[in-house]
Amino acid sequence: MLEHITTDDGTIAVDVTGTGPLVVLAHGMGDSRHSYRFVVPQLVAAGYRVANVDIRGCGDSSAAWPSYQRTDIAGDLVAVVRHLGGPAVVVGQSISGGAATIAAATAPDVVVGIVELAPFTRKQGVDLVGLLRNKHHRAGTLQLAKVMTTGSLAGWMAYLDVAVPTKPADWAQERTRIETTLQQPERMAVLRAMTKTSPADAGAHLADVRCPVLVVEGSADPDWADPRAEGLRVIGDLAEGLGELEVIDGAGHYPHTETPDQVVALLLPFLRRTVGAGAADTTGATGPRA
């Protein structure tokens, strides 16, 4: 069921499916809730109520917003959880990984766990050595720079070709869907604005998070010369014992699209420990931890 949640600055579209403990999914920039198309059915089948969000400016959410910082996206995600009557685990990819961090830090009463997929959660620096040594990192960075500086649609599509090394079976259709959407000037303007945001606001909140955190990286993610090292840095900025890191071999920046079965296999145990066992779970797992 598609709902529209009205905020002071626009409307957020949320597709709610299933029954059971609440899981909120948030995609990355230049994308939509459709990126979780392989994950949602598996979570629903496992007994979870899944709220698949179009983050501000994307998908069926309204297009024009005054700001696209992670702090803003976090506020939208918290509003979704409260509207649906949390508590919830928030799963965020890329820019939304950083937003999930802020949501957890600022709304600990309703966000009981977060999963960050290939997240931009820390202030980034230029890795000159990595750019020289890693051709995929160099190629992805070049194309992102084109999007940031000129709003190049061709640059974004070229970036996706590098960032999705393991192509799903429907990639030709999905690629066309993304390209068609971003041919709308207002949607490309949102993507370009998001590329100019800094994850520093999310990084500043890492030490304030008090719930469990699962970080999932793809070993072939071109956004970093060493994705595992970036994931460890995120974990290292959390309070001791809160974070865990998993790296999916061969996946790029979109593990939930490229390797959905592996992502779900990591999600389900985490969900049982945090928001509770799904309605269809027969393992006898207990509810959320205090």
C-alpha contacts under 8 A as a table, 3 or more apart, distances in Angstrom:
res1	aa1	res2	aa2	distance
1	M	15	D	5.39
1	M	16	V	5.19
1	M	17	T	6.43
2	L	13	A	6.75
2	L	14	V	5.58
2	L	15	D	4.25
2	L	16	V	6.31
3	E	13	A	5.71
3	E	14	V	5.16
3	E	15	D	6.20
3	E	16	V	7.47
4	H	11	T	5.95
4	H	12	I	5.42
4	H	13	A	4.54
4	H	14	V	6.24
4	H	61	S	7.66
5	I	11	T	5.40
5	I	12	I	5.07
5	I	13	A	6.47
5	I	14	V	7.61
5	I	80	V	7.30
6	T	9	D	7.96
6	T	10	G	6.00
6	T	11	T	4.42
6	T	12	I	6.48
7	T	10	G	5.38
7	T	11	T	5.91
7	T	12	I	7.67
7	T	76	D	7.89
9	D	65	W	6.20
9	D	66	P	7.39
10	G	56	R	7.88
10	G	61	S	7.78
10	G	62	S	5.83
10	G	64	A	7.53
10	G	65	W	6.74
11	T	56	R	7.64
11	T	61	S	5.59
11	T	62	S	5.44
12	I	53	V	7.39
12	I	54	D	6.49
12	I	55	I	6.61
12	I	56	R	6.18
12	I	60	D	7.58
12	I	61	S	4.65
12	I	62	S	6.80
12	I	76	D	7.45
13	A	53	V	6.05
13	A	54	D	5.42
13	A	55	I	7.64
13	A	59	G	7.75
13	A	60	D	5.58
13	A	61	S	4.82
14	V	51	A	6.03
14	V	52	N	5.52
14	V	53	V	4.48
14	V	54	D	6.27
14	V	80	V	7.96
15	D	50	V	7.88
15	D	51	A	5.60
15	D	52	N	5.05
15	D	53	V	6.45
16	V	49	R	6.99
16	V	50	V	5.59
16	V	51	A	4.43
16	V	52	N	6.33
17	T	44	V	6.87
17	T	49	R	5.72
17	T	50	V	5.27
17	T	51	A	6.62
18	G	44	V	5.17
18	G	45	A	7.96
18	G	47	G	7.05
18	G	48	Y	6.03
18	G	49	R	4.40
18	G	50	V	6.23
19	T	22	L	7.99
19	T	44	V	7.29
19	T	47	G	6.23
19	T	48	Y	5.45
19	T	49	R	4.29
19	T	50	V	7.80
19	T	279	A	7.21
20	G	47	G	5.55
20	G	48	Y	4.47
20	G	49	R	4.98
20	G	278	G	5.77
20	G	279	A	5.31
21	P	47	G	7.61
21	P	48	Y	5.17
21	P	49	R	5.71
21	P	87	P	7.83
21	P	88	A	7.05
21	P	275	V	6.23
21	P	276	G	6.55
21	P	277	A	7.43
21	P	278	G	6.21
21	P	279	A	7.68
22	L	48	Y	6.10
22	L	49	R	4.83
22	L	50	V	5.96
22	L	51	A	7.30
22	L	86	G	6.37
22	L	87	P	6.72
22	L	88	A	4.80
22	L	89	V	6.72
22	L	275	V	7.34
23	V	48	Y	6.81
23	V	49	R	6.19
23	V	50	V	4.95
23	V	51	A	6.16
23	V	88	A	5.36
23	V	89	V	4.99
23	V	90	V	6.01
23	V	91	V	7.37
24	V	50	V	5.94
24	V	51	A	4.69
24	V	52	N	5.98
24	V	53	V	7.15
24	V	77	L	7.88
24	V	81	V	7.43
24	V	88	A	6.72
24	V	89	V	6.24
24	V	90	V	4.75
24	V	91	V	6.02
25	L	33	R	7.75
25	L	36	Y	7.71
25	L	50	V	7.34
25	L	51	A	6.15
25	L	52	N	4.81
25	L	53	V	5.92
25	L	90	V	6.10
25	L	91	V	4.84
25	L	92	G	6.11
26	A	33	R	6.97
26	A	52	N	6.55
26	A	53	V	5.35
26	A	54	D	6.88
26	A	55	I	6.54
26	A	90	V	7.59
26	A	91	V	6.07
26	A	92	G	4.71
26	A	93	Q	6.41
26	A	96	S	5.92
27	H	31	D	6.55
27	H	32	S	6.12
27	H	33	R	6.09
27	H	35	S	6.84
27	H	36	Y	7.69
27	H	53	V	7.43
27	H	54	D	7.21
27	H	55	I	7.02
27	H	92	G	6.03
27	H	93	Q	5.17
27	H	94	S	7.30
27	H	95	I	7.85
27	H	96	S	6.19
28	G	31	D	5.89
28	G	32	S	7.53
28	G	92	G	7.52
28	G	93	Q	5.21
28	G	94	S	5.01
28	G	95	I	5.39
28	G	96	S	5.81
29	M	58	C	7.99
29	M	94	S	7.41
29	M	95	I	6.46
29	M	191	L	5.96
29	M	194	M	6.59
29	M	195	T	7.86
30	G	58	C	7.16
30	G	178	I	7.64
30	G	182	L	7.48
30	G	187	R	7.91
30	G	188	M	7.65
30	G	190	V	7.79
30	G	191	L	5.21
31	D	34	H	7.67
31	D	35	S	6.90
31	D	58	C	6.70
31	D	59	G	7.25
31	D	178	I	6.80
32	S	35	S	6.04
32	S	53	V	7.79
32	S	54	D	5.38
32	S	55	I	7.35
32	S	58	C	5.84
32	S	59	G	4.89
33	R	36	Y	5.91
33	R	37	R	7.53
33	R	52	N	5.75
33	R	53	V	5.63
33	R	54	D	5.17
33	R	59	G	6.97
34	H	37	R	5.18
35	S	38	F	7.81
35	S	256	H	7.47
35	S	257	T	6.09
36	Y	39	V	5.17
36	Y	40	V	6.07
36	Y	52	N	7.66
36	Y	256	H	6.43
36	Y	257	T	6.54
37	R	40	V	5.87
37	R	41	P	7.45
37	R	257	T	7.73
38	F	41	P	6.49
38	F	42	Q	7.32
38	F	256	H	7.56
38	F	257	T	6.79
38	F	260	P	6.08
39	V	42	Q	5.49
39	V	43	L	6.38
39	V	256	H	6.79
39	V	257	T	7.98
39	V	260	P	5.86
39	V	261	D	7.63
39	V	264	V	6.65
40	V	43	L	5.25
40	V	44	V	6.13
40	V	50	V	6.77
40	V	52	N	7.82
41	P	44	V	5.14
41	P	45	A	6.04
42	Q	45	A	5.05
42	Q	46	A	6.22
42	Q	264	V	7.31
43	L	46	A	4.99
43	L	47	G	6.57
43	L	48	Y	5.69
43	L	49	R	7.86
43	L	50	V	7.14
43	L	264	V	7.43
43	L	268	L	7.92
44	V	47	G	5.20
44	V	48	Y	4.96
44	V	49	R	6.27
44	V	50	V	6.62
45	A	48	Y	7.34
45	A	280	A	6.96
46	A	278	G	5.70
46	A	279	A	6.97
46	A	280	A	5.16
46	A	281	D	6.20
47	G	277	A	7.77
47	G	278	G	4.01
47	G	279	A	4.07
47	G	280	A	4.36
47	G	281	D	6.59
48	Y	278	G	5.11
48	Y	279	A	6.57
54	D	57	G	7.91
54	D	58	C	5.64
54	D	59	G	5.38
54	D	60	D	6.41
54	D	61	S	5.85
55	I	58	C	5.67
55	I	59	G	7.62
55	I	61	S	6.80
55	I	73	I	6.77
55	I	76	D	7.76
56	R	61	S	5.85
56	R	62	S	6.72
56	R	63	A	7.07
56	R	65	W	7.19
56	R	68	Y	7.40
56	R	73	I	6.82
56	R	76	D	7.79
57	G	61	S	5.83
57	G	62	S	5.54
57	G	63	A	4.09
57	G	64	A	6.16
57	G	65	W	6.73
57	G	187	R	6.76
57	G	190	V	5.93
58	C	61	S	5.57
58	C	62	S	7.17
58	C	63	A	6.54
58	C	187	R	6.83
58	C	190	V	7.70
62	S	65	W	7.81
63	A	186	E	6.39
63	A	187	R	6.51
63	A	190	V	7.38
64	A	186	E	7.31
64	A	190	V	7.74
65	W	68	Y	7.14
67	S	72	D	6.91
68	Y	72	D	6.08
68	Y	73	I	6.78
68	Y	190	V	7.82
68	Y	193	A	6.94
68	Y	194	M	5.96
68	Y	197	T	7.27
69	Q	72	D	5.24
69	Q	73	I	6.54
69	Q	194	M	7.29
69	Q	197	T	5.92
69	Q	198	S	7.46
70	R	73	I	5.03
70	R	74	A	5.97
70	R	95	I	6.69
70	R	96	S	6.91
70	R	98	G	6.13
70	R	99	A	4.61
70	R	102	I	7.57
70	R	197	T	7.94
70	R	199	P	6.93
70	R	201	D	6.98
70	R	202	A	6.69
71	T	74	A	5.04
71	T	75	G	6.32
71	T	99	A	6.11
71	T	102	I	6.42
71	T	201	D	6.77
71	T	202	A	7.28
72	D	75	G	5.17
72	D	76	D	6.53
72	D	99	A	7.87
73	I	76	D	5.08
73	I	77	L	6.30
73	I	96	S	7.16
73	I	99	A	5.78
74	A	77	L	5.06
74	A	78	V	6.18
74	A	96	S	7.77
74	A	99	A	4.51
74	A	100	A	6.11
74	A	101	T	7.96
74	A	102	I	5.88
74	A	103	A	4.92
75	G	78	V	5.19
75	G	79	A	6.18
75	G	103	A	6.79
76	D	79	A	5.02
76	D	80	V	6.29
77	L	80	V	5.01
77	L	81	V	6.34
77	L	100	A	7.82
77	L	103	A	7.04
78	V	81	V	5.08
78	V	82	R	6.17
78	V	103	A	6.07
78	V	107	A	6.97
78	V	110	V	7.81
78	V	111	V	7.82
79	A	82	R	5.18
79	A	83	H	5.96
80	V	83	H	5.05
80	V	84	L	6.17
81	V	84	L	5.22
81	V	85	G	6.00
81	V	86	G	5.17
81	V	87	P	6.98
81	V	88	A	6.58
81	V	110	V	6.97
81	V	111	V	7.84
82	R	85	G	4.96
82	R	86	G	5.84
82	R	110	V	7.19
83	H	86	G	7.93
86	G	110	V	5.45
86	G	111	V	7.49
87	P	109	D	7.31
87	P	110	V	4.25
87	P	111	V	5.72
87	P	112	V	6.40
87	P	275	V	7.03
88	A	110	V	6.18
88	A	111	V	5.22
88	A	112	V	5.96
88	A	113	G	7.14
88	A	275	V	6.13
89	V	111	V	5.88
89	V	112	V	5.74
89	V	113	G	4.66
89	V	114	I	5.39
89	V	115	V	7.50
89	V	271	L	7.16
89	V	274	T	7.35
89	V	275	V	6.26
90	V	100	A	6.16
90	V	111	V	6.91
90	V	113	G	6.54
90	V	114	I	4.85
90	V	115	V	6.33
91	V	96	S	7.98
91	V	97	G	7.16
91	V	100	A	6.93
91	V	114	I	5.71
91	V	115	V	4.56
91	V	116	E	5.97
91	V	117	L	7.43
92	G	95	I	7.50
92	G	96	S	4.39
92	G	97	G	4.11
92	G	98	G	7.49
92	G	99	A	7.20
92	G	100	A	5.83
92	G	114	I	7.69
92	G	115	V	6.29
92	G	116	E	5.15
92	G	117	L	6.09
92	G	119	P	7.50
93	Q	96	S	5.02
93	Q	97	G	4.79
93	Q	116	E	5.81
93	Q	117	L	4.43
93	Q	118	A	5.92
93	Q	119	P	5.70
93	Q	254	Y	7.74
94	S	97	G	5.18
94	S	98	G	7.15
94	S	116	E	7.57
94	S	117	L	6.31
94	S	118	A	5.27
94	S	119	P	4.07
94	S	120	F	5.23
94	S	253	H	7.74
95	I	98	G	5.55
95	I	99	A	6.58
95	I	119	P	6.32
95	I	120	F	5.51
95	I	121	T	7.50
95	I	199	P	7.71
96	S	99	A	4.61
96	S	100	A	5.97
96	S	116	E	7.84
96	S	119	P	7.20
96	S	120	F	7.91
97	G	100	A	5.10
97	G	101	T	6.57
97	G	115	V	7.35
97	G	116	E	4.57
97	G	117	L	6.30
97	G	118	A	7.35
97	G	119	P	4.55
97	G	120	F	6.30
97	G	121	T	6.37
98	G	101	T	5.17
98	G	102	I	6.67
98	G	116	E	7.64
98	G	119	P	6.16
98	G	120	F	5.64
98	G	121	T	4.15
98	G	122	R	7.67
98	G	199	P	6.52
98	G	202	A	5.04
98	G	203	G	7.52
99	A	102	I	5.19
99	A	103	A	6.17
99	A	121	T	7.87
99	A	202	A	6.54
100	A	103	A	4.94
100	A	104	A	6.14
100	A	114	I	6.29
100	A	115	V	7.71
100	A	116	E	7.29
101	T	104	A	5.26
101	T	105	A	6.25
101	T	114	I	7.17
101	T	121	T	7.46
101	T	202	A	6.12
101	T	205	H	6.75
101	T	206	L	6.41
101	T	209	V	6.94
102	I	105	A	5.06
102	I	106	T	5.99
102	I	201	D	7.92
102	I	202	A	5.69
102	I	205	H	5.90
102	I	206	L	7.66
102	I	209	V	7.95
103	A	106	T	5.33
103	A	107	A	5.68
103	A	108	P	7.79
103	A	111	V	6.99
104	A	107	A	5.44
104	A	108	P	5.41
104	A	111	V	5.30
104	A	112	V	7.23
104	A	113	G	7.23
104	A	114	I	7.07
104	A	209	V	5.87
104	A	210	R	7.50
104	A	211	C	7.09
105	A	108	P	6.08
105	A	205	H	6.23
105	A	206	L	7.45
105	A	208	D	5.27
105	A	209	V	4.49
105	A	210	R	6.97
107	A	110	V	5.88
107	A	111	V	6.06
108	P	111	V	5.18
108	P	112	V	6.49
108	P	209	V	7.96
108	P	210	R	7.30
108	P	211	C	7.51
109	D	112	V	7.34
111	V	114	I	7.45
111	V	211	C	7.80
112	V	211	C	5.59
112	V	212	P	7.35
112	V	274	T	6.15
112	V	275	V	6.43
113	G	211	C	5.23
113	G	212	P	5.09
113	G	213	V	6.00
113	G	271	L	7.96
113	G	274	T	5.89
113	G	275	V	7.23
114	I	211	C	7.47
114	I	212	P	6.64
114	I	213	V	5.05
114	I	214	L	6.46
115	V	213	V	5.78
115	V	214	L	4.68
115	V	215	V	5.84
115	V	216	V	7.50
115	V	267	L	7.91
116	E	119	P	5.49
116	E	213	V	7.53
116	E	214	L	6.20
116	E	215	V	4.74
116	E	216	V	6.13
117	L	215	V	6.05
117	L	216	V	4.85
117	L	217	E	6.16
117	L	254	Y	7.65
117	L	255	P	7.20
117	L	256	H	7.80
118	A	215	V	7.44
118	A	216	V	6.05
118	A	217	E	4.87
118	A	218	G	6.88
118	A	221	D	7.76
118	A	253	H	5.75
118	A	254	Y	7.25
118	A	255	P	7.80
119	P	215	V	7.70
119	P	217	E	7.92
120	F	123	K	7.99
120	F	199	P	6.02
121	T	199	P	5.25
121	T	200	A	7.24
121	T	202	A	5.29
121	T	203	G	5.43
121	T	234	V	7.02
122	R	199	P	5.26
122	R	200	A	5.61
122	R	202	A	6.42
122	R	203	G	4.40
122	R	204	A	7.96
122	R	234	V	6.94
123	K	198	S	6.54
123	K	199	P	5.18
123	K	200	A	4.52
123	K	203	G	6.44
124	Q	198	S	7.94
124	Q	199	P	7.48
127	D	130	G	5.17
127	D	131	L	6.14
127	D	225	A	7.62
128	L	131	L	5.07
128	L	132	L	6.29
129	V	132	L	5.16
129	V	133	R	6.17
130	G	133	R	5.15
130	G	134	N	5.63
130	G	137	H	7.31
130	G	138	R	7.93
130	G	224	W	7.83
130	G	225	A	4.95
130	G	226	D	7.83
131	L	134	N	5.54
131	L	135	K	6.88
131	L	137	H	5.98
131	L	138	R	4.84
131	L	225	A	6.89
132	L	135	K	7.10
132	L	138	R	7.11
134	N	137	H	5.36
134	N	138	R	6.24
134	N	225	A	6.02
135	K	138	R	4.89
135	K	139	A	6.00
136	H	139	A	5.05
136	H	140	G	6.07
136	H	162	V	6.85
136	H	222	P	5.23
137	H	140	G	5.25
137	H	141	T	6.02
137	H	221	D	7.72
137	H	222	P	4.17
137	H	223	D	5.76
137	H	224	W	5.95
137	H	225	A	5.57
138	R	141	T	5.25
138	R	142	L	6.16
138	R	222	P	7.62
139	A	142	L	5.25
139	A	143	Q	6.43
139	A	159	Y	7.55
139	A	162	V	7.41
139	A	222	P	7.68
140	G	143	Q	5.33
140	G	144	L	6.23
140	G	159	Y	5.28
140	G	162	V	6.29
140	G	163	A	7.01
140	G	222	P	5.59
140	G	223	D	6.39
141	T	144	L	5.14
141	T	145	A	6.12
141	T	222	P	7.61
141	T	223	D	6.69
142	L	145	A	5.13
142	L	146	K	6.50
143	Q	146	K	5.09
143	Q	147	V	6.54
143	Q	155	G	4.81
143	Q	156	W	6.37
143	Q	158	A	6.56
143	Q	159	Y	5.37
144	L	147	V	5.09
144	L	148	M	6.22
144	L	155	G	6.74
144	L	156	W	6.61
144	L	159	Y	6.59
144	L	195	T	7.66
145	A	148	M	5.06
145	A	149	T	6.06
146	K	149	T	5.33
146	K	150	T	5.69
146	K	151	G	6.73
146	K	152	S	5.85
146	K	155	G	5.74
146	K	156	W	7.92
147	V	150	T	5.53
147	V	151	G	4.33
147	V	152	S	4.69
147	V	153	L	6.94
147	V	155	G	5.82
147	V	156	W	6.14
147	V	192	R	6.14
147	V	195	T	7.54
148	M	151	G	5.86
148	M	152	S	7.91
148	M	192	R	5.37
148	M	193	A	7.65
148	M	195	T	5.64
148	M	196	K	6.37
151	G	188	M	6.84
151	G	189	A	7.26
151	G	192	R	5.70
152	S	155	G	5.04
152	S	156	W	6.52
153	L	156	W	5.12
153	L	157	M	6.30
153	L	179	E	7.52
153	L	182	L	7.07
153	L	183	Q	7.44
153	L	188	M	7.59
154	A	157	M	5.18
154	A	158	A	6.08
155	G	158	A	5.09
155	G	159	Y	6.10
156	W	159	Y	4.92
156	W	160	L	6.27
157	M	160	L	5.08
157	M	161	D	6.40
157	M	175	R	7.83
157	M	179	E	7.18
158	A	161	D	5.13
158	A	162	V	6.71
159	Y	162	V	5.29
159	Y	163	A	5.98
160	L	163	A	4.75
160	L	164	V	5.77
161	D	164	V	5.68
161	D	165	P	6.89
162	V	165	P	5.90
162	V	222	P	6.97
163	A	220	A	7.98
163	A	221	D	6.13
163	A	222	P	5.93
163	A	223	D	7.79
163	A	252	G	5.27
163	A	253	H	5.29
163	A	254	Y	7.20
164	V	167	K	6.01
164	V	251	A	7.41
164	V	252	G	5.35
164	V	253	H	6.46
164	V	254	Y	6.37
164	V	258	E	6.93
165	P	220	A	7.46
165	P	250	G	7.58
165	P	251	A	6.75
165	P	252	G	5.94
166	T	250	G	7.29
166	T	251	A	6.34
166	T	252	G	7.31
166	T	258	E	5.48
166	T	259	T	7.84
167	K	170	D	8.00
167	K	171	W	5.90
167	K	258	E	6.17
168	P	171	W	5.23
168	P	257	T	6.92
168	P	258	E	5.72
169	A	172	A	7.99
170	D	173	Q	5.61
170	D	174	E	6.13
171	W	174	E	4.86
171	W	175	R	5.73
172	A	175	R	5.24
172	A	176	T	6.30
173	Q	176	T	5.13
173	Q	177	R	6.20
174	E	177	R	4.98
174	E	178	I	6.28
175	R	178	I	5.25
175	R	179	E	6.17
176	T	179	E	5.06
176	T	180	T	6.00
177	R	180	T	5.22
177	R	181	T	6.24
178	I	181	T	5.21
178	I	182	L	6.24
179	E	182	L	5.19
179	E	183	Q	6.24
180	T	183	Q	5.23
180	T	184	Q	7.39
181	T	184	Q	5.83
181	T	187	R	6.91
182	L	185	P	6.95
182	L	187	R	5.41
182	L	188	M	5.01
183	Q	187	R	7.48
183	Q	188	M	6.82
184	Q	187	R	5.45
184	Q	188	M	6.40
185	P	188	M	5.18
185	P	189	A	6.06
186	E	189	A	5.07
186	E	190	V	6.50
187	R	190	V	5.14
187	R	191	L	6.52
188	M	191	L	5.04
188	M	192	R	6.15
189	A	192	R	5.15
189	A	193	A	6.11
190	V	193	A	5.08
190	V	194	M	6.19
191	L	194	M	5.11
191	L	195	T	6.34
192	R	195	T	5.21
192	R	196	K	6.71
193	A	196	K	5.33
193	A	197	T	6.86
194	M	197	T	5.30
198	S	201	D	7.17
199	P	202	A	5.34
199	P	203	G	6.33
200	A	203	G	4.95
200	A	204	A	6.14
201	D	204	A	5.26
201	D	205	H	6.83
202	A	205	H	5.31
202	A	206	L	6.64
203	G	206	L	5.34
203	G	237	D	7.97
204	A	207	A	7.15
205	H	208	D	5.18
205	H	209	V	6.74
206	L	209	V	5.57
206	L	234	V	7.79
206	L	237	D	5.95
206	L	238	L	5.32
207	A	237	D	6.08
207	A	238	L	4.97
207	A	239	A	5.89
208	D	238	L	7.73
208	D	239	A	7.90
209	V	238	L	6.92
209	V	239	A	7.43
210	R	239	A	7.51
210	R	242	L	7.34
211	C	242	L	6.66
212	P	242	L	4.85
212	P	243	G	6.05
212	P	274	T	7.36
213	V	242	L	5.95
213	V	243	G	4.66
213	V	244	E	6.42
214	L	243	G	5.85
214	L	244	E	5.10
214	L	245	L	6.01
214	L	246	E	7.61
214	L	270	F	7.62
215	V	231	G	6.46
215	V	235	I	7.69
215	V	243	G	7.33
215	V	244	E	6.22
215	V	245	L	4.84
215	V	246	E	6.30
216	V	231	G	7.50
216	V	245	L	5.95
216	V	246	E	4.89
216	V	247	V	5.69
216	V	248	I	7.32
217	E	221	D	7.47
217	E	227	P	6.18
217	E	228	R	6.59
217	E	231	G	6.67
217	E	245	L	7.71
217	E	246	E	6.39
217	E	247	V	4.73
217	E	248	I	6.26
217	E	251	A	7.86
217	E	252	G	7.89
217	E	253	H	7.59
217	E	255	P	7.56
218	G	221	D	5.30
218	G	227	P	6.77
218	G	228	R	7.99
218	G	247	V	5.49
218	G	248	I	4.86
218	G	249	D	6.14
218	G	250	G	6.39
218	G	251	A	4.31
218	G	252	G	4.84
218	G	253	H	6.27
218	G	254	Y	7.78
218	G	255	P	6.31
219	S	226	D	7.65
219	S	227	P	5.96
219	S	228	R	6.87
219	S	247	V	6.13
219	S	248	I	6.01
219	S	249	D	5.08
219	S	250	G	5.47
219	S	251	A	5.83
219	S	252	G	6.56
220	A	227	P	7.57
220	A	249	D	7.24
220	A	250	G	5.24
220	A	251	A	5.37
220	A	252	G	4.60
220	A	253	H	7.61
221	D	224	W	6.41
221	D	227	P	6.39
221	D	251	A	6.62
221	D	252	G	3.79
221	D	253	H	4.75
222	P	225	A	6.69
222	P	252	G	6.76
222	P	253	H	7.08
223	D	227	P	7.72
223	D	253	H	7.27
224	W	227	P	5.28
224	W	230	E	7.32
226	D	229	A	5.41
226	D	230	E	6.59
227	P	230	E	5.09
227	P	231	G	6.27
228	R	231	G	5.08
228	R	232	L	6.22
228	R	247	V	6.64
229	A	232	L	5.06
229	A	233	R	6.24
230	E	233	R	5.07
230	E	234	V	6.45
231	G	234	V	5.17
231	G	235	I	6.35
231	G	245	L	6.48
232	L	235	I	4.99
232	L	236	G	5.92
232	L	245	L	6.96
233	R	236	G	4.91
233	R	237	D	6.40
234	V	237	D	5.40
234	V	238	L	6.89
235	I	238	L	5.39
235	I	242	L	7.91
235	I	243	G	5.24
235	I	244	E	6.75
235	I	245	L	7.27
236	G	239	A	7.71
236	G	240	E	7.70
238	L	242	L	6.63
238	L	243	G	6.72
239	A	242	L	5.98
239	A	243	G	7.90
240	E	243	G	7.50
248	I	251	A	5.79
248	I	255	P	7.58
248	I	262	Q	7.65
251	A	254	Y	7.19
251	A	255	P	5.59
251	A	258	E	6.47
251	A	259	T	6.85
252	G	255	P	6.21
252	G	258	E	7.63
254	Y	257	T	5.44
254	Y	258	E	6.06
255	P	258	E	4.91
255	P	259	T	5.18
255	P	260	P	6.53
255	P	263	V	6.83
256	H	259	T	5.72
256	H	260	P	4.57
256	H	263	V	5.89
257	T	260	P	5.63
259	T	262	Q	5.56
259	T	263	V	6.40
260	P	263	V	4.98
260	P	264	V	6.07
261	D	264	V	5.18
261	D	265	A	6.12
262	Q	265	A	5.02
262	Q	266	L	6.42
263	V	266	L	5.19
263	V	267	L	6.14
264	V	267	L	4.79
264	V	268	L	6.06
265	A	268	L	5.79
265	A	269	P	7.42
266	L	269	P	6.33
266	L	270	F	6.79
267	L	270	F	5.21
267	L	271	L	6.01
268	L	271	L	5.08
268	L	272	R	6.27
269	P	272	R	5.17
269	P	273	R	6.40
270	F	273	R	5.23
270	F	274	T	6.29
271	L	274	T	5.17
271	L	275	V	5.48
271	L	276	G	6.03
271	L	277	A	6.90
272	R	275	V	6.15
272	R	276	G	4.33
272	R	277	A	4.46
272	R	278	G	7.24
272	R	285	A	6.43
272	R	286	T	7.10
272	R	287	G	6.83
272	R	288	P	7.17
273	R	276	G	5.97
273	R	277	A	7.72
273	R	285	A	7.98
273	R	286	T	7.51
273	R	287	G	7.03
273	R	288	P	5.87
273	R	289	R	6.57
274	T	287	G	7.28
274	T	288	P	4.57
274	T	289	R	5.93
275	V	287	G	6.59
275	V	288	P	4.78
275	V	289	R	7.89
276	G	285	A	7.44
276	G	286	T	6.27
276	G	287	G	3.94
276	G	288	P	4.72
277	A	281	D	5.94
277	A	284	G	7.89
277	A	285	A	5.72
277	A	286	T	6.42
277	A	287	G	6.09
278	G	281	D	5.11
281	D	284	G	7.19
281	D	285	A	7.70
282	T	285	A	7.83
